[in-house]
Amino acid sequence: MKKIVPDPPPLESTLNTLECRLAHAVELLRCATATVYESADALQGPPRHLAMAGMHLITQAHLVLDQMLDQWPVLQQGIKGEETLPA
């Protein structure tokens, strides 16, 4: 009988893909920060405050992702350690 469902990708491959996606998200947020900052530069009053508030939110998300990437080796070791625990 043939197997219909393929085997899942190895854990190592999945972790590397997740790390790449996190790094890509950081780069996207850097671009968004530059875009919002340049847009806010041309504004005045409440519209500028609103754009700068958006920049603040983007910066906060960027910091969270940076912290996750800084802790990546620790997270990766924790997940690998769980894999070897007896059931």
PyMOL Python script that loads the backbone (N, CA, C, O; Angstrom):
from pymol import cmd

cmd.read_pdbstr("""\
ATOM      1  N   MET A   1       0.838  -1.178   0.000  1.00  0.00           N
ATOM      2  CA  MET A   1       0.000   0.000   0.000  1.00  0.00           C
ATOM      3  C   MET A   1       0.886   1.245   0.000  1.00  0.00           C
ATOM      4  O   MET A   1       1.860   1.317   0.749  1.00  0.00           O
ATOM      5  N   LYS A   2       0.551   2.213  -0.832  1.00  0.00           N
ATOM      6  CA  LYS A   2       1.338   3.438  -0.924  1.00  0.00           C
ATOM      7  C   LYS A   2       0.890   4.425   0.153  1.00  0.00           C
ATOM      8  O   LYS A   2      -0.284   4.500   0.517  1.00  0.00           O
ATOM      9  N   LYS A   3       1.862   5.168   0.637  1.00  0.00           N
ATOM     10  CA  LYS A   3       1.598   6.169   1.664  1.00  0.00           C
ATOM     11  C   LYS A   3       1.055   7.432   0.994  1.00  0.00           C
ATOM     12  O   LYS A   3       1.677   7.960   0.073  1.00  0.00           O
ATOM     13  N   ILE A   4      -0.092   7.913   1.447  1.00  0.00           N
ATOM     14  CA  ILE A   4      -0.724   9.085   0.834  1.00  0.00           C
ATOM     15  C   ILE A   4      -0.139  10.377   1.405  1.00  0.00           C
ATOM     16  O   ILE A   4       0.073  11.343   0.672  1.00  0.00           O
ATOM     17  N   VAL A   5       0.119  10.393   2.712  1.00  0.00           N
ATOM     18  CA  VAL A   5       0.619  11.595   3.365  1.00  0.00           C
ATOM     19  C   VAL A   5       2.146  11.513   3.447  1.00  0.00           C
ATOM     20  O   VAL A   5       2.683  10.525   3.947  1.00  0.00           O
ATOM     21  N   PRO A   6       2.857  12.549   2.956  1.00  0.00           N
ATOM     22  CA  PRO A   6       4.325  12.507   3.013  1.00  0.00           C
ATOM     23  C   PRO A   6       4.813  12.720   4.444  1.00  0.00           C
ATOM     24  O   PRO A   6       4.093  13.251   5.291  1.00  0.00           O
ATOM     25  N   ASP A   7       6.040  12.298   4.692  1.00  0.00           N
ATOM     26  CA  ASP A   7       6.652  12.526   5.995  1.00  0.00           C
ATOM     27  C   ASP A   7       6.832  14.030   6.188  1.00  0.00           C
ATOM     28  O   ASP A   7       7.094  14.752   5.225  1.00  0.00           O
ATOM     29  N   PRO A   8       6.693  14.510   7.438  1.00  0.00           N
ATOM     30  CA  PRO A   8       6.919  15.945   7.675  1.00  0.00           C
ATOM     31  C   PRO A   8       8.390  16.274   7.470  1.00  0.00           C
ATOM     32  O   PRO A   8       9.241  15.389   7.557  1.00  0.00           O
ATOM     33  N   PRO A   9       8.700  17.550   7.195  1.00  0.00           N
ATOM     34  CA  PRO A   9      10.113  17.920   7.026  1.00  0.00           C
ATOM     35  C   PRO A   9      10.850  17.734   8.348  1.00  0.00           C
ATOM     36  O   PRO A   9      10.237  17.818   9.412  1.00  0.00           O
ATOM     37  N   PRO A  10      12.137  17.488   8.295  1.00  0.00           N
ATOM     38  CA  PRO A  10      12.897  17.332   9.535  1.00  0.00           C
ATOM     39  C   PRO A  10      12.820  18.612  10.363  1.00  0.00           C
ATOM     40  O   PRO A  10      12.688  19.706   9.815  1.00  0.00           O
ATOM     41  N   LEU A  11      12.905  18.470  11.689  1.00  0.00           N
ATOM     42  CA  LEU A  11      12.797  19.613  12.591  1.00  0.00           C
ATOM     43  C   LEU A  11      13.842  20.671  12.270  1.00  0.00           C
ATOM     44  O   LEU A  11      13.540  21.864  12.298  1.00  0.00           O
ATOM     45  N   GLU A  12      15.058  20.255  11.967  1.00  0.00           N
ATOM     46  CA  GLU A  12      16.142  21.195  11.662  1.00  0.00           C
ATOM     47  C   GLU A  12      15.766  22.085  10.476  1.00  0.00           C
ATOM     48  O   GLU A  12      16.009  23.291  10.506  1.00  0.00           O
ATOM     49  N   SER A  13      15.182  21.503   9.447  1.00  0.00           N
ATOM     50  CA  SER A  13      14.771  22.248   8.263  1.00  0.00           C
ATOM     51  C   SER A  13      13.677  23.254   8.622  1.00  0.00           C
ATOM     52  O   SER A  13      13.688  24.388   8.142  1.00  0.00           O
ATOM     53  N   THR A  14      12.747  22.838   9.456  1.00  0.00           N
ATOM     54  CA  THR A  14      11.647  23.708   9.865  1.00  0.00           C
ATOM     55  C   THR A  14      12.165  24.891  10.668  1.00  0.00           C
ATOM     56  O   THR A  14      11.711  26.018  10.470  1.00  0.00           O
ATOM     57  N   LEU A  15      13.115  24.648  11.577  1.00  0.00           N
ATOM     58  CA  LEU A  15      13.679  25.728  12.389  1.00  0.00           C
ATOM     59  C   LEU A  15      14.428  26.729  11.524  1.00  0.00           C
ATOM     60  O   LEU A  15      14.311  27.935  11.741  1.00  0.00           O
ATOM     61  N   ASN A  16      15.191  26.257  10.553  1.00  0.00           N
ATOM     62  CA  ASN A  16      15.923  27.168   9.673  1.00  0.00           C
ATOM     63  C   ASN A  16      14.965  28.019   8.854  1.00  0.00           C
ATOM     64  O   ASN A  16      15.213  29.206   8.643  1.00  0.00           O
ATOM     65  N   THR A  17      13.880  27.425   8.395  1.00  0.00           N
ATOM     66  CA  THR A  17      12.883  28.170   7.629  1.00  0.00           C
ATOM     67  C   THR A  17      12.246  29.247   8.498  1.00  0.00           C
ATOM     68  O   THR A  17      12.042  30.373   8.045  1.00  0.00           O
ATOM     69  N   LEU A  18      11.930  28.906   9.745  1.00  0.00           N
ATOM     70  CA  LEU A  18      11.333  29.874  10.657  1.00  0.00           C
ATOM     71  C   LEU A  18      12.296  31.027  10.928  1.00  0.00           C
ATOM     72  O   LEU A  18      11.885  32.187  10.962  1.00  0.00           O
ATOM     73  N   GLU A  19      13.569  30.711  11.121  1.00  0.00           N
ATOM     74  CA  GLU A  19      14.562  31.757  11.355  1.00  0.00           C
ATOM     75  C   GLU A  19      14.665  32.681  10.144  1.00  0.00           C
ATOM     76  O   GLU A  19      14.768  33.898  10.301  1.00  0.00           O
ATOM     77  N   CYS A  20      14.638  32.120   8.951  1.00  0.00           N
ATOM     78  CA  CYS A  20      14.686  32.937   7.728  1.00  0.00           C
ATOM     79  C   CYS A  20      13.464  33.842   7.621  1.00  0.00           C
ATOM     80  O   CYS A  20      13.574  34.999   7.218  1.00  0.00           O
ATOM     81  N   ARG A  21      12.316  33.317   7.979  1.00  0.00           N
ATOM     82  CA  ARG A  21      11.097  34.136   7.928  1.00  0.00           C
ATOM     83  C   ARG A  21      11.138  35.268   8.936  1.00  0.00           C
ATOM     84  O   ARG A  21      10.701  36.379   8.635  1.00  0.00           O
ATOM     85  N   LEU A  22      11.658  35.004  10.129  1.00  0.00           N
ATOM     86  CA  LEU A  22      11.794  36.065  11.133  1.00  0.00           C
ATOM     87  C   LEU A  22      12.756  37.146  10.641  1.00  0.00           C
ATOM     88  O   LEU A  22      12.481  38.338  10.780  1.00  0.00           O
ATOM     89  N   ALA A  23      13.875  36.726  10.072  1.00  0.00           N
ATOM     90  CA  ALA A  23      14.843  37.692   9.545  1.00  0.00           C
ATOM     91  C   ALA A  23      14.229  38.515   8.413  1.00  0.00           C
ATOM     92  O   ALA A  23      14.478  39.716   8.314  1.00  0.00           O
ATOM     93  N   HIS A  24      13.433  37.877   7.565  1.00  0.00           N
ATOM     94  CA  HIS A  24      12.766  38.596   6.472  1.00  0.00           C
ATOM     95  C   HIS A  24      11.766  39.604   7.030  1.00  0.00           C
ATOM     96  O   HIS A  24      11.661  40.718   6.518  1.00  0.00           O
ATOM     97  N   ALA A  25      11.035  39.224   8.071  1.00  0.00           N
ATOM     98  CA  ALA A  25      10.079  40.146   8.698  1.00  0.00           C
ATOM     99  C   ALA A  25      10.799  41.366   9.269  1.00  0.00           C
ATOM    100  O   ALA A  25      10.284  42.481   9.183  1.00  0.00           O
ATOM    101  N   VAL A  26      11.978  41.169   9.847  1.00  0.00           N
ATOM    102  CA  VAL A  26      12.772  42.286  10.373  1.00  0.00           C
ATOM    103  C   VAL A  26      13.142  43.240   9.236  1.00  0.00           C
ATOM    104  O   VAL A  26      13.042  44.458   9.387  1.00  0.00           O
ATOM    105  N   GLU A  27      13.564  42.693   8.116  1.00  0.00           N
ATOM    106  CA  GLU A  27      13.925  43.530   6.969  1.00  0.00           C
ATOM    107  C   GLU A  27      12.715  44.297   6.435  1.00  0.00           C
ATOM    108  O   GLU A  27      12.836  45.466   6.069  1.00  0.00           O
ATOM    109  N   LEU A  28      11.558  43.651   6.389  1.00  0.00           N
ATOM    110  CA  LEU A  28      10.340  44.337   5.945  1.00  0.00           C
ATOM    111  C   LEU A  28       9.983  45.482   6.881  1.00  0.00           C
ATOM    112  O   LEU A  28       9.566  46.549   6.428  1.00  0.00           O
ATOM    113  N   LEU A  29      10.142  45.270   8.175  1.00  0.00           N
ATOM    114  CA  LEU A  29       9.850  46.337   9.138  1.00  0.00           C
ATOM    115  C   LEU A  29      10.841  47.492   9.004  1.00  0.00           C
ATOM    116  O   LEU A  29      10.468  48.647   9.208  1.00  0.00           O
ATOM    117  N   ARG A  30      12.078  47.201   8.669  1.00  0.00           N
ATOM    118  CA  ARG A  30      13.056  48.283   8.440  1.00  0.00           C
ATOM    119  C   ARG A  30      12.624  49.140   7.255  1.00  0.00           C
ATOM    120  O   ARG A  30      12.716  50.367   7.299  1.00  0.00           O
ATOM    121  N   CYS A  31      12.158  48.492   6.212  1.00  0.00           N
ATOM    122  CA  CYS A  31      11.672  49.232   5.036  1.00  0.00           C
ATOM    123  C   CYS A  31      10.431  50.050   5.388  1.00  0.00           C
ATOM    124  O   CYS A  31      10.297  51.200   4.969  1.00  0.00           O
ATOM    125  N   ALA A  32       9.530  49.451   6.160  1.00  0.00           N
ATOM    126  CA  ALA A  32       8.307  50.159   6.570  1.00  0.00           C
ATOM    127  C   ALA A  32       8.656  51.377   7.419  1.00  0.00           C
ATOM    128  O   ALA A  32       8.041  52.433   7.270  1.00  0.00           O
ATOM    129  N   THR A  33       9.635  51.237   8.306  1.00  0.00           N
ATOM    130  CA  THR A  33      10.060  52.365   9.142  1.00  0.00           C
ATOM    131  C   THR A  33      10.567  53.509   8.272  1.00  0.00           C
ATOM    132  O   THR A  33      10.192  54.662   8.487  1.00  0.00           O
ATOM    133  N   ALA A  34      11.402  53.207   7.305  1.00  0.00           N
ATOM    134  CA  ALA A  34      11.942  54.245   6.424  1.00  0.00           C
ATOM    135  C   ALA A  34      10.829  54.921   5.628  1.00  0.00           C
ATOM    136  O   ALA A  34      10.834  56.140   5.458  1.00  0.00           O
ATOM    137  N   THR A  35       9.873  54.126   5.141  1.00  0.00           N
ATOM    138  CA  THR A  35       8.761  54.666   4.356  1.00  0.00           C
ATOM    139  C   THR A  35       7.902  55.601   5.190  1.00  0.00           C
ATOM    140  O   THR A  35       7.566  56.701   4.751  1.00  0.00           O
ATOM    141  N   VAL A  36       7.545  55.162   6.398  1.00  0.00           N
ATOM    142  CA  VAL A  36       6.693  55.990   7.264  1.00  0.00           C
ATOM    143  C   VAL A  36       7.440  57.252   7.681  1.00  0.00           C
ATOM    144  O   VAL A  36       6.854  58.334   7.710  1.00  0.00           O
ATOM    145  N   TYR A  37       8.715  57.126   8.001  1.00  0.00           N
ATOM    146  CA  TYR A  37       9.489  58.296   8.411  1.00  0.00           C
ATOM    147  C   TYR A  37       9.555  59.336   7.299  1.00  0.00           C
ATOM    148  O   TYR A  37       9.356  60.526   7.542  1.00  0.00           O
ATOM    149  N   GLU A  38       9.832  58.885   6.087  1.00  0.00           N
ATOM    150  CA  GLU A  38       9.898  59.819   4.954  1.00  0.00           C
ATOM    151  C   GLU A  38       8.531  60.459   4.684  1.00  0.00           C
ATOM    152  O   GLU A  38       8.451  61.642   4.353  1.00  0.00           O
ATOM    153  N   SER A  39       7.477  59.687   4.825  1.00  0.00           N
ATOM    154  CA  SER A  39       6.126  60.229   4.621  1.00  0.00           C
ATOM    155  C   SER A  39       5.788  61.252   5.693  1.00  0.00           C
ATOM    156  O   SER A  39       5.218  62.303   5.400  1.00  0.00           O
ATOM    157  N   ALA A  40       6.142  60.943   6.938  1.00  0.00           N
ATOM    158  CA  ALA A  40       5.834  61.849   8.052  1.00  0.00           C
ATOM    159  C   ALA A  40       6.602  63.150   7.925  1.00  0.00           C
ATOM    160  O   ALA A  40       6.132  64.195   8.375  1.00  0.00           O
ATOM    161  N   ASP A  41       7.781  63.098   7.315  1.00  0.00           N
ATOM    162  CA  ASP A  41       8.593  64.296   7.141  1.00  0.00           C
ATOM    163  C   ASP A  41       7.866  65.370   6.339  1.00  0.00           C
ATOM    164  O   ASP A  41       8.083  66.562   6.558  1.00  0.00           O
ATOM    165  N   ALA A  42       7.012  64.958   5.420  1.00  0.00           N
ATOM    166  CA  ALA A  42       6.307  65.910   4.560  1.00  0.00           C
ATOM    167  C   ALA A  42       4.990  66.394   5.176  1.00  0.00           C
ATOM    168  O   ALA A  42       4.306  67.236   4.593  1.00  0.00           O
ATOM    169  N   LEU A  43       4.634  65.869   6.346  1.00  0.00           N
ATOM    170  CA  LEU A  43       3.356  66.219   6.970  1.00  0.00           C
ATOM    171  C   LEU A  43       3.556  67.172   8.130  1.00  0.00           C
ATOM    172  O   LEU A  43       4.665  67.358   8.630  1.00  0.00           O
ATOM    173  N   GLN A  44       2.430  67.783   8.551  1.00  0.00           N
ATOM    174  CA  GLN A  44       2.445  68.669   9.715  1.00  0.00           C
ATOM    175  C   GLN A  44       1.190  68.419  10.542  1.00  0.00           C
ATOM    176  O   GLN A  44       0.176  67.949  10.026  1.00  0.00           O
ATOM    177  N   GLY A  45       1.270  68.738  11.822  1.00  0.00           N
ATOM    178  CA  GLY A  45       0.111  68.649  12.695  1.00  0.00           C
ATOM    179  C   GLY A  45      -0.334  67.218  12.956  1.00  0.00           C
ATOM    180  O   GLY A  45       0.484  66.299  12.990  1.00  0.00           O
ATOM    181  N   PRO A  46      -1.666  67.034  13.142  1.00  0.00           N
ATOM    182  CA  PRO A  46      -2.195  65.706  13.476  1.00  0.00           C
ATOM    183  C   PRO A  46      -1.836  64.596  12.471  1.00  0.00           C
ATOM    184  O   PRO A  46      -1.543  63.480  12.899  1.00  0.00           O
ATOM    185  N   PRO A  47      -1.847  64.861  11.146  1.00  0.00           N
ATOM    186  CA  PRO A  47      -1.436  63.781  10.234  1.00  0.00           C
ATOM    187  C   PRO A  47       0.003  63.306  10.483  1.00  0.00           C
ATOM    188  O   PRO A  47       0.302  62.117  10.372  1.00  0.00           O
ATOM    189  N   ARG A  48       0.883  64.250  10.820  1.00  0.00           N
ATOM    190  CA  ARG A  48       2.275  63.867  11.120  1.00  0.00           C
ATOM    191  C   ARG A  48       2.337  63.045  12.401  1.00  0.00           C
ATOM    192  O   ARG A  48       3.069  62.058  12.475  1.00  0.00           O
ATOM    193  N   HIS A  49       1.565  63.454  13.416  1.00  0.00           N
ATOM    194  CA  HIS A  49       1.539  62.706  14.679  1.00  0.00           C
ATOM    195  C   HIS A  49       1.032  61.283  14.452  1.00  0.00           C
ATOM    196  O   HIS A  49       1.545  60.332  15.042  1.00  0.00           O
ATOM    197  N   LEU A  50       0.032  61.147  13.602  1.00  0.00           N
ATOM    198  CA  LEU A  50      -0.506  59.825  13.296  1.00  0.00           C
ATOM    199  C   LEU A  50       0.540  58.954  12.584  1.00  0.00           C
ATOM    200  O   LEU A  50       0.689  57.774  12.899  1.00  0.00           O
ATOM    201  N   ALA A  51       1.255  59.542  11.633  1.00  0.00           N
ATOM    202  CA  ALA A  51       2.297  58.794  10.928  1.00  0.00           C
ATOM    203  C   ALA A  51       3.423  58.401  11.885  1.00  0.00           C
ATOM    204  O   ALA A  51       3.943  57.288  11.807  1.00  0.00           O
ATOM    205  N   MET A  52       3.796  59.297  12.775  1.00  0.00           N
ATOM    206  CA  MET A  52       4.850  58.987  13.736  1.00  0.00           C
ATOM    207  C   MET A  52       4.397  57.923  14.738  1.00  0.00           C
ATOM    208  O   MET A  52       5.215  57.131  15.204  1.00  0.00           O
ATOM    209  N   ALA A  53       3.104  57.896  15.073  1.00  0.00           N
ATOM    210  CA  ALA A  53       2.581  56.836  15.934  1.00  0.00           C
ATOM    211  C   ALA A  53       2.699  55.489  15.226  1.00  0.00           C
ATOM    212  O   ALA A  53       3.041  54.483  15.847  1.00  0.00           O
ATOM    213  N   GLY A  54       2.415  55.474  13.925  1.00  0.00           N
ATOM    214  CA  GLY A  54       2.593  54.251  13.134  1.00  0.00           C
ATOM    215  C   GLY A  54       4.045  53.813  13.129  1.00  0.00           C
ATOM    216  O   GLY A  54       4.340  52.621  13.212  1.00  0.00           O
ATOM    217  N   MET A  55       4.959  54.783  13.030  1.00  0.00           N
ATOM    218  CA  MET A  55       6.380  54.456  13.055  1.00  0.00           C
ATOM    219  C   MET A  55       6.772  53.858  14.405  1.00  0.00           C
ATOM    220  O   MET A  55       7.591  52.941  14.469  1.00  0.00           O
ATOM    221  N   HIS A  56       6.192  54.372  15.468  1.00  0.00           N
ATOM    222  CA  HIS A  56       6.471  53.834  16.802  1.00  0.00           C
ATOM    223  C   HIS A  56       6.021  52.370  16.902  1.00  0.00           C
ATOM    224  O   HIS A  56       6.741  51.537  17.452  1.00  0.00           O
ATOM    225  N   LEU A  57       4.848  52.064  16.379  1.00  0.00           N
ATOM    226  CA  LEU A  57       4.344  50.689  16.413  1.00  0.00           C
ATOM    227  C   LEU A  57       5.239  49.748  15.596  1.00  0.00           C
ATOM    228  O   LEU A  57       5.522  48.625  16.013  1.00  0.00           O
ATOM    229  N   ILE A  58       5.672  50.219  14.443  1.00  0.00           N
ATOM    230  CA  ILE A  58       6.567  49.420  13.609  1.00  0.00           C
ATOM    231  C   ILE A  58       7.882  49.168  14.342  1.00  0.00           C
ATOM    232  O   ILE A  58       8.416  48.059  14.309  1.00  0.00           O
ATOM    233  N   THR A  59       8.400  50.197  14.999  1.00  0.00           N
ATOM    234  CA  THR A  59       9.652  50.068  15.741  1.00  0.00           C
ATOM    235  C   THR A  59       9.510  49.057  16.879  1.00  0.00           C
ATOM    236  O   THR A  59      10.419  48.264  17.125  1.00  0.00           O
ATOM    237  N   GLN A  60       8.372  49.085  17.571  1.00  0.00           N
ATOM    238  CA  GLN A  60       8.141  48.136  18.665  1.00  0.00           C
ATOM    239  C   GLN A  60       8.096  46.700  18.143  1.00  0.00           C
ATOM    240  O   GLN A  60       8.668  45.798  18.755  1.00  0.00           O
ATOM    241  N   ALA A  61       7.419  46.485  17.016  1.00  0.00           N
ATOM    242  CA  ALA A  61       7.371  45.147  16.408  1.00  0.00           C
ATOM    243  C   ALA A  61       8.767  44.712  15.987  1.00  0.00           C
ATOM    244  O   ALA A  61       9.135  43.548  16.142  1.00  0.00           O
ATOM    245  N   HIS A  62       9.533  45.641  15.461  1.00  0.00           N
ATOM    246  CA  HIS A  62      10.902  45.358  15.043  1.00  0.00           C
ATOM    247  C   HIS A  62      11.745  44.914  16.239  1.00  0.00           C
ATOM    248  O   HIS A  62      12.530  43.972  16.126  1.00  0.00           O
ATOM    249  N   LEU A  63      11.591  45.578  17.372  1.00  0.00           N
ATOM    250  CA  LEU A  63      12.347  45.215  18.570  1.00  0.00           C
ATOM    251  C   LEU A  63      11.985  43.811  19.058  1.00  0.00           C
ATOM    252  O   LEU A  63      12.860  43.057  19.483  1.00  0.00           O
ATOM    253  N   VAL A  64      10.706  43.464  18.998  1.00  0.00           N
ATOM    254  CA  VAL A  64      10.271  42.125  19.416  1.00  0.00           C
ATOM    255  C   VAL A  64      10.922  41.057  18.540  1.00  0.00           C
ATOM    256  O   VAL A  64      11.418  40.049  19.044  1.00  0.00           O
ATOM    257  N   LEU A  65      10.917  41.283  17.230  1.00  0.00           N
ATOM    258  CA  LEU A  65      11.534  40.314  16.324  1.00  0.00           C
ATOM    259  C   LEU A  65      13.045  40.239  16.525  1.00  0.00           C
ATOM    260  O   LEU A  65      13.628  39.156  16.461  1.00  0.00           O
ATOM    261  N   ASP A  66      13.676  41.378  16.767  1.00  0.00           N
ATOM    262  CA  ASP A  66      15.119  41.370  17.034  1.00  0.00           C
ATOM    263  C   ASP A  66      15.432  40.562  18.289  1.00  0.00           C
ATOM    264  O   ASP A  66      16.406  39.810  18.319  1.00  0.00           O
ATOM    265  N   GLN A  67      14.607  40.718  19.325  1.00  0.00           N
ATOM    266  CA  GLN A  67      14.812  39.951  20.554  1.00  0.00           C
ATOM    267  C   GLN A  67      14.652  38.456  20.297  1.00  0.00           C
ATOM    268  O   GLN A  67      15.411  37.648  20.832  1.00  0.00           O
ATOM    269  N   MET A  68      13.668  38.086  19.481  1.00  0.00           N
ATOM    270  CA  MET A  68      13.479  36.676  19.151  1.00  0.00           C
ATOM    271  C   MET A  68      14.689  36.121  18.414  1.00  0.00           C
ATOM    272  O   MET A  68      15.141  35.014  18.702  1.00  0.00           O
ATOM    273  N   LEU A  69      15.214  36.889  17.461  1.00  0.00           N
ATOM    274  CA  LEU A  69      16.386  36.428  16.712  1.00  0.00           C
ATOM    275  C   LEU A  69      17.627  36.369  17.593  1.00  0.00           C
ATOM    276  O   LEU A  69      18.473  35.494  17.409  1.00  0.00           O
ATOM    277  N   ASP A  70      17.746  37.297  18.555  1.00  0.00           N
ATOM    278  CA  ASP A  70      18.885  37.263  19.481  1.00  0.00           C
ATOM    279  C   ASP A  70      18.835  36.017  20.361  1.00  0.00           C
ATOM    280  O   ASP A  70      19.877  35.478  20.731  1.00  0.00           O
ATOM    281  N   GLN A  71      17.630  35.557  20.696  1.00  0.00           N
ATOM    282  CA  GLN A  71      17.461  34.377  21.539  1.00  0.00           C
ATOM    283  C   GLN A  71      17.374  33.091  20.725  1.00  0.00           C
ATOM    284  O   GLN A  71      17.178  32.017  21.294  1.00  0.00           O
ATOM    285  N   TRP A  72      17.514  33.180  19.421  1.00  0.00           N
ATOM    286  CA  TRP A  72      17.298  32.022  18.552  1.00  0.00           C
ATOM    287  C   TRP A  72      18.127  30.800  18.938  1.00  0.00           C
ATOM    288  O   TRP A  72      17.565  29.707  19.017  1.00  0.00           O
ATOM    289  N   PRO A  73      19.450  30.926  19.185  1.00  0.00           N
ATOM    290  CA  PRO A  73      20.199  29.712  19.558  1.00  0.00           C
ATOM    291  C   PRO A  73      19.642  29.047  20.811  1.00  0.00           C
ATOM    292  O   PRO A  73      19.624  27.820  20.898  1.00  0.00           O
ATOM    293  N   VAL A  74      19.189  29.833  21.780  1.00  0.00           N
ATOM    294  CA  VAL A  74      18.625  29.289  23.019  1.00  0.00           C
ATOM    295  C   VAL A  74      17.311  28.575  22.717  1.00  0.00           C
ATOM    296  O   VAL A  74      17.076  27.471  23.208  1.00  0.00           O
ATOM    297  N   LEU A  75      16.456  29.200  21.914  1.00  0.00           N
ATOM    298  CA  LEU A  75      15.179  28.581  21.548  1.00  0.00           C
ATOM    299  C   LEU A  75      15.411  27.288  20.780  1.00  0.00           C
ATOM    300  O   LEU A  75      14.729  26.289  21.010  1.00  0.00           O
ATOM    301  N   GLN A  76      16.374  27.312  19.867  1.00  0.00           N
ATOM    302  CA  GLN A  76      16.653  26.147  19.039  1.00  0.00           C
ATOM    303  C   GLN A  76      17.148  24.982  19.902  1.00  0.00           C
ATOM    304  O   GLN A  76      16.758  23.838  19.672  1.00  0.00           O
ATOM    305  N   GLN A  77      17.998  25.262  20.886  1.00  0.00           N
ATOM    306  CA  GLN A  77      18.484  24.215  21.775  1.00  0.00           C
ATOM    307  C   GLN A  77      17.346  23.653  22.621  1.00  0.00           C
ATOM    308  O   GLN A  77      17.284  22.446  22.855  1.00  0.00           O
ATOM    309  N   GLY A  78      16.440  24.526  23.082  1.00  0.00           N
ATOM    310  CA  GLY A  78      15.301  24.073  23.881  1.00  0.00           C
ATOM    311  C   GLY A  78      14.402  23.140  23.103  1.00  0.00           C
ATOM    312  O   GLY A  78      13.935  22.137  23.643  1.00  0.00           O
ATOM    313  N   ILE A  79      14.154  23.451  21.847  1.00  0.00           N
ATOM    314  CA  ILE A  79      13.293  22.615  21.011  1.00  0.00           C
ATOM    315  C   ILE A  79      13.983  21.294  20.705  1.00  0.00           C
ATOM    316  O   ILE A  79      13.344  20.243  20.736  1.00  0.00           O
ATOM    317  N   LYS A  80      15.270  21.334  20.413  1.00  0.00           N
ATOM    318  CA  LYS A  80      15.997  20.093  20.136  1.00  0.00           C
ATOM    319  C   LYS A  80      16.055  19.216  21.377  1.00  0.00           C
ATOM    320  O   LYS A  80      15.979  17.991  21.281  1.00  0.00           O
ATOM    321  N   GLY A  81      16.192  19.850  22.559  1.00  0.00           N
ATOM    322  CA  GLY A  81      16.224  19.081  23.799  1.00  0.00           C
ATOM    323  C   GLY A  81      14.914  18.380  24.068  1.00  0.00           C
ATOM    324  O   GLY A  81      14.908  17.265  24.589  1.00  0.00           O
ATOM    325  N   GLU A  82      13.790  19.017  23.718  1.00  0.00           N
ATOM    326  CA  GLU A  82      12.470  18.394  23.895  1.00  0.00           C
ATOM    327  C   GLU A  82      12.312  17.191  22.984  1.00  0.00           C
ATOM    328  O   GLU A  82      11.616  16.231  23.318  1.00  0.00           O
ATOM    329  N   GLU A  83      12.966  17.250  21.826  1.00  0.00           N
ATOM    330  CA  GLU A  83      12.846  16.168  20.852  1.00  0.00           C
ATOM    331  C   GLU A  83      13.432  14.859  21.386  1.00  0.00           C
ATOM    332  O   GLU A  83      12.964  13.779  21.025  1.00  0.00           O
ATOM    333  N   THR A  84      14.458  14.949  22.249  1.00  0.00           N
ATOM    334  CA  THR A  84      15.137  13.754  22.738  1.00  0.00           C
ATOM    335  C   THR A  84      14.552  13.217  24.043  1.00  0.00           C
ATOM    336  O   THR A  84      14.950  12.144  24.497  1.00  0.00           O
ATOM    337  N   LEU A  85      13.609  13.947  24.654  1.00  0.00           N
ATOM    338  CA  LEU A  85      13.023  13.475  25.905  1.00  0.00           C
ATOM    339  C   LEU A  85      12.185  12.235  25.675  1.00  0.00           C
ATOM    340  O   LEU A  85      11.514  12.127  24.648  1.00  0.00           O
ATOM    341  N   PRO A  86      12.207  11.287  26.618  1.00  0.00           N
ATOM    342  CA  PRO A  86      11.370  10.090  26.453  1.00  0.00           C
ATOM    343  C   PRO A  86       9.901  10.436  26.609  1.00  0.00           C
ATOM    344  O   PRO A  86       9.547  11.348  27.356  1.00  0.00           O
ATOM    345  N   ALA A  87       9.060   9.719  25.918  1.00  0.00           N
ATOM    346  CA  ALA A  87       7.616   9.980  25.972  1.00  0.00           C
ATOM    347  C   ALA A  87       6.988   9.356  27.190  1.00  0.00           C
ATOM    348  O   ALA A  87       5.780   9.478  27.392  1.00  0.00           O
TER     349      ALA A  87
END
""", "prot")
cmd.dss("prot")
cmd.show_as("cartoon", "prot")
cmd.util.cbc("prot")
cmd.orient("prot")
